[in-house]
Amino acid sequence: MADIPATARHEALHEAFLAAIRKTASDMPAEEILAVTCVLVGQLIAMQDQRRFTPAAVMQLVSRNIEAGNQRVIADLLKAPGGRA
């Protein structure tokens, strides 16, 4: 599965997810938010078209995007005044 460059629509969806978390679960511990989000990711994985994507390809997509998310947070931390990762 080829990398898909992030579009404005992707960024809008990402921001909407974050806004929903802030609104609905602002006081929920981070590990619980992570657990709920992982269930959602599992459901999204199960809905992939197995005629188009192998399970390995889907898991590679998930892994690459988890890594991209981690890199994004690290970059944001490093950009912050006095920031470090």
C-alpha positions in Angstrom: 0.0 0.0 0.0 1.6 3.3 -1.1 1.9 6.3 1.2 -0.9 8.8 0.8 0.1 12.4 1.3 -2.0 14.2 3.9 -4.5 16.5 2.3 -6.5 19.4 3.9 -9.4 17.0 4.2 -7.2 14.5 6.2 -6.1 17.3 8.4 -9.7 18.5 9.0 -10.6 14.9 10.0 -7.6 14.7 12.3 -8.6 18.1 14.0 -12.2 17.0 14.3 -11.1 13.8 16.2 -9.0 15.9 18.5 -11.8 18.4 19.1 -14.2 15.5 19.9 -11.7 14.1 22.4 -11.2 17.5 24.0 -15.0 18.0 24.2 -16.0 14.5 25.3 -13.1 13.2 27.3 -11.1 16.2 28.5 -10.7 14.6 32.0 -10.2 11.0 30.8 -6.7 9.5 31.5 -4.6 9.4 28.3 -4.3 5.6 28.5 -8.1 5.2 28.4 -8.3 7.5 25.4 -5.6 5.4 23.8 -7.5 2.2 24.5 -10.8 3.6 23.1 -9.0 4.8 20.0 -7.3 1.5 19.5 -10.7 -0.2 19.5 -11.8 2.2 16.8 -8.6 1.5 14.8 -9.4 -2.2 15.2 -12.9 -1.7 13.8 -11.5 0.3 10.9 -9.0 -2.4 10.1 -11.8 -5.0 10.1 -13.7 -2.9 7.6 -10.9 -2.9 5.0 -11.6 -4.5 1.7 -9.6 -7.8 1.8 -9.8 -8.0 -2.0 -7.7 -4.9 -2.3 -5.4 -5.1 0.8 -3.7 -7.9 2.5 -3.7 -8.0 6.3 0.0 -7.3 6.3 -0.4 -4.2 4.1 -3.1 -2.8 6.4 -0.9 -3.4 9.5 2.0 -1.7 7.7 -0.2 1.3 7.0 -1.2 1.4 10.7 2.4 1.1 11.8 3.7 3.8 9.5 1.0 6.2 10.6 1.6 5.5 14.3 5.2 6.4 13.6 4.2 9.5 11.7 2.0 10.6 14.6 4.9 10.0 17.1 7.2 12.1 14.8 4.7 14.9 14.7 4.4 15.1 18.5 8.2 15.0 18.9 8.6 17.8 16.3 6.0 19.9 18.0 7.8 19.4 21.4 11.1 20.4 19.9 9.6 23.6 18.4 8.1 24.7 21.7 10.0 27.3 23.7 12.4 25.4 25.9 11.0 22.2 24.3 12.7 18.9 24.2 11.6 15.4 23.3 
